[in-house]
């Protein structure tokens, strides 16, 4: 089975798809991974064929407007205006990404697996092959069980499904220009529903894999369509030849308890202030910290004996060696901390992060969330001290780790993708003329026009 995997975004968006590509390769399939060029170093240690896509919107993370909307979570009239400004910048940057995706797909595949925010369904329509969507957040599929995690207004339960219109509006603002790409690059006519992420252009649907733990959904939805499968998280193991630096190894095995602190691409408008707050909180809590500088650029001091700044360190290895994990509530970091069985302190910024923060707390693995807008050194120190000293958090975290392992998320995802691609592979085999095909010669595959 030939699989094209497409994703875009920061490390948290890309890493689960590297894990999927690795698992598909281990299952004997041929895989290409299309992802931002800047993330090539993440995939390289695993030997996965990498197709660089334009970095596109990733180039905007240092922009003042982007930092402000991430820090304020789009609140107020100014937040809404900034959101529209950022959306325009996003659309302009995505043009090159879309063209690179089409060029990657032109080589053909038996199935395309793509992040739901990317128009992979339209590539499937172009090539005449099946597609599988994947999402890392629970705000895409409407349910009566709970309101849209992006929706923070208190509304009656009967309105829960309606709140998911927020996601649809947000997506159409970001992706509304793809019809030009669909017409000019793919040569496809405009069809109803081409901007509806839950169905194929013209009608019908394709499988949707939710790559997070079903235990984070509460109450469990009983109204998801049959084509929605919550597999469990897709966790990426450390590269086989990876070794920690001497400084990191020494730091983890000497002195007071060590916590991990990292906010990924979320560091607010003043990364220096964030670093100073972390340092003060760590000292007040009587612990030491490995600080992930991340895309957000937390400016942690390299001269503080209680703080060790690090770049890209595999979370599955690192979290096993710390006492607690302090993070922003991104789906990937949340899953890695749950799988490691470590207590958490979650400081959510935007989108799905408040939802994950609340659920980890409700499941007993973390103190109450500390929203970024309320975050200060005193509250952060108190939460860290609770996570490190209150054994109830550790007990709950270990129980959750067992649940995560039992889900076998990545293996389940591979089986589901194989099921989707099997009819296409069978049809291709029937069309192959046995008497004219030499052994070892790849079969012809439909190649789209320019």
Secondary structure per residue as TSV (DSSP state, phi and psi in degrees):
chain	resnum	aa	ss	phi	psi
A	1	X	-	360.0	126.3
A	2	X	E	-95.6	123.6
A	3	X	E	-122.5	132.4
A	4	X	E	-107.0	120.0
A	5	X	E	-107.1	126.6
A	6	X	E	-123.5	131.1
A	7	X	-	-150.0	167.7
A	8	X	-	-155.8	157.8
A	9	X	S	125.9	-158.3
A	10	X	S	-88.2	-172.5
A	11	X	H	-54.5	-42.1
A	12	X	H	-64.3	-26.7
A	13	X	H	-83.0	-31.6
A	14	X	H	-87.6	-39.7
A	15	X	H	-57.7	-43.0
A	16	X	H	-60.8	-31.6
A	17	X	H	-77.1	-28.1
A	18	X	H	-64.7	-42.6
A	19	X	H	-59.6	-42.0
A	20	X	H	-64.9	-45.3
A	21	X	H	-61.0	-39.6
A	22	X	H	-64.5	-43.3
A	23	X	H	-66.5	-39.9
A	24	X	H	-64.4	-39.8
A	25	X	H	-64.0	-42.5
A	26	X	H	-64.1	-27.0
A	27	X	T	-82.2	2.8
A	28	X	T	96.9	10.9
A	29	X	-	-98.1	159.3
A	30	X	E	-93.7	124.6
A	31	X	E	-129.9	138.6
A	32	X	E	-119.9	138.8
A	33	X	E	-112.7	117.0
A	34	X	E	-99.1	120.9
A	35	X	E	-154.8	168.5
A	36	X	E	-54.3	139.8
A	37	X	G	-55.1	-34.4
A	38	X	G	-68.3	-11.5
A	39	X	G	-101.3	8.8
A	40	X	H	-57.9	-36.2
A	41	X	H	-64.8	-26.6
A	42	X	H	-68.9	-36.7
A	43	X	H	-86.9	-26.9
A	44	X	H	-55.0	-44.1
A	45	X	T	-61.7	-16.5
A	46	X	T	-97.0	-2.3
A	47	X	T	68.8	24.1
A	48	X	-	-86.7	126.9
A	49	X	E	-53.9	123.0
A	50	X	E	-113.0	130.1
A	51	X	E	-109.6	109.0
A	52	X	E	-72.4	128.8
A	53	X	E	-103.2	154.4
A	54	X	-	-53.5	141.4
A	55	X	-	-65.9	-28.6
A	56	X	G	51.6	-123.5
A	57	X	G	-59.6	-21.1
A	58	X	G	-60.5	-24.9
A	59	X	G	-71.0	-9.6
A	60	X	G	-91.8	-6.3
A	61	X	T	-64.4	-22.0
A	62	X	T	-89.1	-2.6
A	63	X	S	-69.9	135.8
A	64	X	H	-55.6	-38.6
A	65	X	H	-65.0	-40.4
A	66	X	H	-66.3	-44.8
A	67	X	H	-60.5	-38.2
A	68	X	H	-69.2	-43.1
A	69	X	H	-67.7	-32.7
A	70	X	H	-68.6	-34.8
A	71	X	H	-75.8	-35.0
A	72	X	H	-97.6	-7.8
A	73	X	T	55.9	40.0
A	74	X	T	64.1	19.6
A	75	X	-	-72.4	148.7
A	76	X	H	75.2	173.7
A	77	X	H	-63.9	-40.3
A	78	X	H	-62.7	-39.1
A	79	X	H	-61.4	-40.1
A	80	X	H	-68.0	-39.8
A	81	X	H	-65.1	-43.1
A	82	X	H	-63.3	-36.6
A	83	X	H	-60.1	-40.9
A	84	X	H	-68.3	-36.8
A	85	X	H	-62.7	-46.5
A	86	X	H	-64.3	-38.2
A	87	X	H	-62.1	-40.5
A	88	X	H	-64.0	-43.5
A	89	X	H	-63.0	-39.8
A	90	X	H	-60.6	-48.0
A	91	X	H	-61.4	-42.2
A	92	X	H	-62.0	-39.2
A	93	X	H	-73.9	-23.7
A	94	X	H	-77.4	-17.2
A	95	X	H	-55.8	-47.4
A	96	X	H	-67.1	-33.8
A	97	X	H	-63.6	-45.7
A	98	X	H	-61.9	-42.9
A	99	X	H	-62.8	-41.1
A	100	X	H	-65.2	-36.3
A	101	X	H	-61.8	-44.9
A	102	X	H	-63.2	-40.3
A	103	X	H	-64.8	-37.5
A	104	X	H	-66.3	-39.7
A	105	X	H	-71.7	-25.3
A	106	X	H	-57.6	-28.9
A	107	X	T	-68.9	-13.5
A	108	X	-	91.8	161.2
A	109	X	-	-170.5	165.3
A	110	X	S	-85.7	-26.4
A	111	X	E	-158.7	146.2
A	112	X	E	-111.9	127.9
A	113	X	E	-110.2	125.0
A	114	X	E	-140.7	149.7
A	115	X	E	-58.4	138.1
A	116	X	T	-61.7	-24.4
A	117	X	T	-74.8	-13.4
A	118	X	S	-96.3	146.3
A	119	X	-	-80.5	51.6
A	120	X	H	-63.8	-27.9
A	121	X	H	-61.3	-34.9
A	122	X	H	-73.7	-30.6
A	123	X	H	-66.7	-38.2
A	124	X	H	-63.1	-40.6
A	125	X	H	-62.6	-41.1
A	126	X	H	-63.4	-43.7
A	127	X	H	-88.4	-16.4
A	128	X	T	72.9	35.5
A	129	X	-	-127.9	160.0
A	130	X	E	-72.9	156.1
A	131	X	E	-129.5	152.7
A	132	X	E	-126.9	124.8
A	133	X	E	-91.2	151.7
A	134	X	E	-137.8	140.2
A	135	X	E	-132.9	151.4
A	136	X	S	-106.6	-0.6
A	137	X	S	-131.0	150.5
A	138	X	T	-91.4	29.7
A	139	X	T	-108.4	13.9
A	140	X	S	-95.1	-35.7
A	141	X	S	-104.8	118.1
A	142	X	-	-61.7	144.5
A	143	X	-	-150.7	152.8
A	144	X	S	-78.9	-15.8
A	145	X	S	-66.2	-40.0
A	146	X	S	-154.9	155.5
A	147	X	-	-72.3	163.8
A	148	X	-	-52.7	125.8
A	149	X	T	-59.1	-19.9
A	150	X	T	-82.0	-6.9
A	151	X	-	-103.0	115.4
A	152	X	-	-109.6	11.0
A	153	X	S	-87.0	135.1
A	154	X	-	-71.0	118.0
A	155	X	-	-133.2	159.0
A	156	X	-	-59.5	150.2
A	157	X	G	-57.3	-32.5
A	158	X	G	-64.5	-13.4
A	159	X	G	-95.5	1.3
A	160	X	T	-52.5	-50.1
A	161	X	G	-61.8	-36.7
A	162	X	G	-64.0	-28.8
A	163	X	G	-64.5	-18.2
A	164	X	G	-75.5	-6.2
A	165	X	H	-61.5	-26.3
A	166	X	H	-57.0	-44.1
A	167	X	H	-63.3	-43.3
A	168	X	H	-62.8	-43.0
A	169	X	H	-64.7	-45.0
A	170	X	H	-59.5	-44.0
A	171	X	H	-66.6	-41.8
A	172	X	H	-67.8	-31.3
A	173	X	H	-64.6	-41.3
A	174	X	H	-76.7	-35.1
A	175	X	H	-111.8	9.5
A	176	X	T	-64.0	-15.7
A	177	X	T	-90.1	-1.0
A	178	X	H	-70.1	-13.7
A	179	X	H	-63.8	-34.2
A	180	X	H	-62.8	-43.8
A	181	X	H	-64.0	-42.3
A	182	X	H	-58.9	-41.6
A	183	X	H	-77.7	-48.5
A	184	X	H	-81.4	-39.7
A	185	X	T	-89.3	-43.0
A	186	X	S	-94.1	-17.0
A	187	X	-	70.9	26.4
A	188	X	-	-100.8	146.5
A	189	X	-	-79.5	158.6
A	190	X	-	-69.9	133.9
A	191	X	-	-131.7	150.8
A	192	X	T	-59.5	138.2
A	193	X	T	85.2	9.2
A	194	X	T	-67.8	-17.4
A	195	X	T	-103.0	6.3
A	196	X	-	-91.9	109.5
A	197	X	T	-70.0	-11.5
A	198	X	T	-97.0	4.1
A	199	X	S	-150.5	165.2
A	200	X	-	-78.0	152.4
A	201	X	T	-55.4	127.7
A	202	X	T	90.4	-6.2
A	203	X	S	120.1	168.6
A	204	X	-	81.1	177.2
A	205	X	-	-144.4	172.1
A	206	X	-	-130.9	160.6
A	207	X	-	-58.6	145.0
A	208	X	E	-125.5	119.0
A	209	X	E	-100.5	122.5
A	210	X	E	-95.6	109.3
A	211	X	-	-90.7	59.5
A	212	X	S	-150.0	169.8
A	213	X	-	-73.7	135.6
A	214	X	G	-63.9	-21.0
A	215	X	G	-70.2	-13.7
A	216	X	G	-84.7	-8.3
A	217	X	S	-94.6	120.3
A	218	X	S	-147.7	132.6
A	219	X	S	-66.7	159.1
A	220	X	-	-60.3	125.6
A	221	X	-	-64.1	136.4
A	222	X	S	-113.6	11.1
A	223	X	-	-122.9	16.0
A	224	X	-	-68.1	141.8
A	225	X	-	-62.9	160.4
A	226	X	T	-64.1	-23.4
A	227	X	T	-83.8	1.9
A	228	X	E	-99.6	123.8
A	229	X	E	-127.5	122.5
A	230	X	E	-93.1	101.4
A	231	X	-	-80.6	-26.9
A	232	X	-	105.1	164.4
A	233	X	-	-70.4	154.8
A	234	X	-	-103.2	99.9
A	235	X	-	-99.1	132.2
A	236	X	-	-95.5	120.6
A	237	X	-	-73.1	161.0
A	238	X	-	-62.5	147.1
A	239	X	-	-55.6	146.9
A	240	X	T	-59.2	-29.7
A	241	X	T	-105.6	14.8
A	242	X	-	-76.1	140.0
A	243	X	-	-136.5	141.0
A	244	X	-	-69.7	153.3
A	245	X	-	-68.3	160.1
A	246	X	H	-60.6	-41.0
A	247	X	H	-60.7	-44.2
A	248	X	H	-66.8	-45.0
A	249	X	H	-61.9	-43.7
A	250	X	H	-64.8	-41.4
A	251	X	H	-63.0	-40.4
A	252	X	H	-70.8	-22.0
A	253	X	T	-114.6	24.1
A	254	X	S	-146.1	140.5
A	255	X	S	86.3	-158.4
A	256	X	S	-66.5	165.7
A	257	X	-	-53.2	147.7
A	258	X	E	-112.0	133.1
A	259	X	E	-114.5	155.9
A	260	X	E	-97.2	136.9
A	261	X	E	-128.6	122.5
A	262	X	E	-162.0	137.3
A	263	X	-	-115.4	19.7
A	264	X	T	56.4	-126.9
A	265	X	T	-86.0	3.4
A	266	X	-	-105.0	102.2
A	267	X	-	-128.3	5.0
A	268	X	-	77.2	-173.3
A	269	X	S	-79.7	-13.3
A	270	X	-	-134.9	83.6
A	271	X	H	-59.0	-30.0
A	272	X	H	-65.5	-42.3
A	273	X	H	-64.5	-40.6
A	274	X	H	-59.0	-42.6
A	275	X	H	-64.3	-41.5
A	276	X	H	-64.4	-39.7
A	277	X	H	-63.2	-43.3
A	278	X	H	-60.5	-46.4
A	279	X	H	-59.7	-45.4
A	280	X	H	-64.5	-42.3
A	281	X	H	-65.4	-41.8
A	282	X	H	-61.5	-44.9
A	283	X	H	-64.3	-42.7
A	284	X	H	-64.5	-33.5
A	285	X	H	-80.9	-9.2
A	286	X	T	73.1	31.1
A	287	X	-	-125.2	177.7
A	288	X	E	-117.7	165.2
A	289	X	E	-141.3	135.1
A	290	X	E	-89.4	119.8
A	291	X	E	-108.1	117.2
A	292	X	E	-79.0	114.4
A	293	X	-	-67.6	-36.4
A	294	X	T	62.4	180.0
A	295	X	T	-65.2	-25.8
A	296	X	T	-71.7	-15.0
A	297	X	T	73.6	42.2
A	298	X	-	-58.7	125.1
A	299	X	-	-91.3	65.4
A	300	X	-	-73.5	142.2
A	301	X	-	-71.1	140.6
A	302	X	S	-93.0	1.2
A	303	X	S	-113.7	15.4
A	304	X	-	-104.6	123.8
A	305	X	T	-69.2	-16.6
A	306	X	T	-94.6	-4.5
A	307	X	E	-127.4	131.3
A	308	X	E	-124.8	105.2
A	309	X	E	-74.5	139.0
A	310	X	E	-135.0	157.8
A	311	X	S	-93.2	-122.8
A	312	X	S	-82.9	104.2
A	313	X	-	-119.4	130.2
A	314	X	-	-55.5	123.0
A	315	X	H	-63.3	-35.9
A	316	X	H	-64.0	-32.4
A	317	X	H	-79.8	-48.1
A	318	X	H	-63.7	-43.9
A	319	X	G	-66.2	-24.8
A	320	X	G	-68.7	-16.9
A	321	X	G	-111.3	9.8
A	322	X	S	-119.3	165.5
A	323	X	S	-85.6	-33.3
A	324	X	E	-153.7	162.0
A	325	X	E	-122.9	121.0
A	326	X	E	-106.3	122.2
A	327	X	E	-155.3	-179.0
A	328	X	-	-90.9	-7.3
A	329	X	-	91.6	14.8
A	330	X	-	-63.2	152.9
A	331	X	H	-61.9	-39.7
A	332	X	H	-68.3	-45.9
A	333	X	H	-66.6	-39.7
A	334	X	H	-59.0	-46.1
A	335	X	H	-64.6	-41.9
A	336	X	H	-64.8	-39.8
A	337	X	H	-67.8	-39.4
A	338	X	H	-63.4	-44.8
A	339	X	H	-65.1	-29.9
A	340	X	H	-79.9	-10.8
A	341	X	T	69.9	35.5
A	342	X	-	-109.7	140.9
A	343	X	E	-59.6	153.1
A	344	X	E	-128.4	154.7
A	345	X	E	-123.6	115.6
A	346	X	E	-110.1	126.6
A	347	X	-	-119.6	81.4
A	348	X	-	-72.5	148.5
A	349	X	-	-105.8	-69.6
A	350	X	S	-139.2	173.3
A	351	X	T	53.7	-119.6
A	352	X	T	-80.2	-11.3
A	353	X	H	-61.9	-42.8
A	354	X	H	-59.5	-34.7
A	355	X	H	-64.3	-50.6
A	356	X	H	-63.0	-38.1
A	357	X	H	-60.9	-45.3
A	358	X	H	-65.4	-41.2
A	359	X	H	-68.8	-39.4
A	360	X	H	-63.1	-37.5
A	361	X	H	-66.2	-45.5
A	362	X	H	-63.9	-28.9
A	363	X	T	-83.1	-0.8
A	364	X	T	88.3	9.9
A	365	X	S	-100.1	4.0
A	366	X	B	-156.4	150.5
A	367	X	S	-64.3	178.6
A	368	X	S	-58.2	143.9
A	369	X	-	-60.4	151.8
A	370	X	-	-114.9	91.3
A	371	X	-	-55.6	142.5
A	372	X	G	-54.9	-37.2
A	373	X	G	-69.3	-17.0
A	374	X	G	-106.0	5.9
A	375	X	-	-77.7	131.3
A	376	X	-	-147.3	168.8
A	377	X	H	-61.6	-38.4
A	378	X	H	-65.1	-48.6
A	379	X	H	-67.8	-37.3
A	380	X	H	-66.1	-41.2
A	381	X	H	-62.1	-42.2
A	382	X	H	-62.4	-44.2
A	383	X	H	-66.7	-40.7
A	384	X	H	-62.9	-43.8
A	385	X	H	-61.5	-41.1
A	386	X	H	-62.0	-46.9
A	387	X	H	-62.9	-33.6
A	388	X	H	-82.0	-34.6
A	389	X	H	-102.6	-26.3
A	390	X	-	-83.5	108.9
A	391	X	H	-67.1	-17.6
A	392	X	H	-63.5	-34.2
A	393	X	H	-66.5	-41.1
A	394	X	H	-65.3	-41.2
A	395	X	H	-62.6	-46.4
A	396	X	H	-64.5	-39.6
A	397	X	H	-63.1	-40.8
A	398	X	H	-66.2	-37.8
A	399	X	H	-64.2	-42.3
A	400	X	H	-63.9	-35.9
A	401	X	H	-60.6	-38.3
A	402	X	H	-65.2	-40.4
A	403	X	H	-63.1	-42.2
A	404	X	H	-62.5	-45.0
A	405	X	H	-61.6	-38.9
A	406	X	H	-66.3	-24.1
A	407	X	H	-69.4	-29.1
A	408	X	-	49.4	51.9
A	409	X	H	-56.0	-47.4
A	410	X	H	-70.7	-37.8
A	411	X	H	-66.9	-38.7
A	412	X	H	-65.6	-39.7
A	413	X	H	-62.0	-42.6
A	414	X	H	-60.7	-44.8
A	415	X	H	-62.4	-40.3
A	416	X	H	-66.8	-39.2
A	417	X	H	-66.5	-40.5
A	418	X	H	-59.3	-40.9
A	419	X	H	-62.6	-39.3
A	420	X	H	-67.3	-42.2
A	421	X	H	-79.2	-19.8
A	422	X	H	-56.4	-45.6
A	423	X	H	-61.5	-36.8
A	424	X	H	-65.5	-42.6
A	425	X	H	-65.2	-39.4
A	426	X	H	-64.4	-43.8
A	427	X	H	-63.9	-39.8
A	428	X	H	-64.1	-39.3
A	429	X	H	-64.9	-37.7
A	430	X	H	-68.5	-32.1
A	431	X	H	-78.2	-18.9
A	432	X	S	-69.9	127.2
A	433	X	-	-79.8	104.2
A	434	X	G	-55.8	-40.4
A	435	X	G	-71.1	-16.5
A	436	X	G	-109.7	-1.4
A	437	X	-	-104.2	116.9
A	438	X	-	-72.5	146.6
A	439	X	T	-56.0	135.3
A	440	X	T	86.0	-1.9
A	441	X	-	-90.4	123.1
A	442	X	-	-64.4	142.9
A	443	X	-	-72.1	155.9
A	444	X	-	-71.9	142.9
A	445	X	-	-126.7	146.3
A	446	X	-	-57.9	128.9
A	447	X	-	-115.1	122.3
A	448	X	-	-69.6	157.1
A	449	X	-	-74.2	177.7
A	450	X	-	-67.4	360.0
